[in-house]
Amino acid sequence: MRTLKQFQHEMWLQNCDERAAWSLPVLTEEEYTEHNADFLQNEYFTLVLERFIEGEETQHLYSSEK
């Protein structure tokens, strides 16, 4: 299971591609995570919950990495 930080990084990379495709300015990773903090946390914890329900390993959920 990815950590929240890894998930946010992957989502930022996707956002960079999307913004570039629409000729929009690309945000820094810090700007993206600050502006989308609630969305990213909700998406991540929904993913974690879905995997938990499916019985996948969740040990990384409690990782000390931020």
C-alpha positions as CSV (number, residue, x, y, z in Angstrom):
1,M,0.0,0.0,0.0
2,R,1.3,3.4,-0.9
3,T,1.7,6.1,1.8
4,L,-0.4,9.3,1.6
5,K,2.8,11.1,0.5
6,Q,3.4,8.7,-2.4
7,F,-0.3,8.9,-3.4
8,Q,-0.2,12.7,-3.4
9,H,2.9,12.6,-5.5
10,E,1.3,10.3,-8.1
11,M,-1.8,12.5,-8.2
12,W,0.3,15.6,-8.7
13,L,2.1,13.9,-11.7
14,Q,-1.3,13.1,-13.2
15,N,-2.4,16.7,-12.6
16,C,0.8,18.0,-14.4
17,D,0.0,15.9,-17.5
18,E,-3.7,17.1,-17.4
19,R,-2.8,20.7,-17.0
20,A,-0.1,20.5,-19.8
21,A,-2.6,18.9,-22.1
22,W,-5.0,21.8,-21.6
23,S,-2.2,24.4,-21.9
24,L,-2.6,25.5,-18.3
25,P,0.2,26.5,-16.0
26,V,1.6,23.5,-14.1
27,L,1.5,23.8,-10.3
28,T,4.4,22.9,-8.1
29,E,3.9,19.8,-6.0
30,E,3.6,22.0,-2.9
31,E,1.0,24.2,-4.5
32,Y,-1.0,21.2,-5.7
33,T,-1.0,19.4,-2.4
34,E,-1.9,22.6,-0.5
35,H,-4.8,23.6,-2.8
36,N,-6.1,20.0,-3.0
37,A,-5.4,18.7,0.6
38,D,-9.0,17.7,1.4
39,F,-9.6,16.1,-1.9
40,L,-6.3,14.1,-1.8
41,Q,-6.9,12.9,1.8
42,N,-10.5,11.8,1.0
43,E,-9.4,10.0,-2.2
44,Y,-6.5,8.3,-0.3
45,F,-8.6,7.2,2.6
46,T,-11.3,5.9,0.3
47,L,-8.7,3.8,-1.5
48,V,-7.3,2.5,1.8
49,L,-10.8,1.7,3.0
50,E,-11.7,-0.1,-0.2
51,R,-8.5,-2.2,0.0
52,F,-9.1,-2.9,3.7
53,I,-12.6,-4.2,2.9
54,E,-11.1,-6.3,0.1
55,G,-8.7,-7.8,2.7
56,E,-5.5,-6.3,1.4
57,E,-2.5,-5.5,3.6
58,T,-2.9,-2.1,5.4
59,Q,0.3,-2.1,7.6
60,H,1.7,1.0,5.7
61,L,-1.4,3.0,6.7
62,Y,0.3,3.6,10.0
63,S,3.6,4.5,8.6
64,S,5.4,7.4,10.3
65,E,6.2,8.9,6.9
66,K,4.4,12.2,6.2
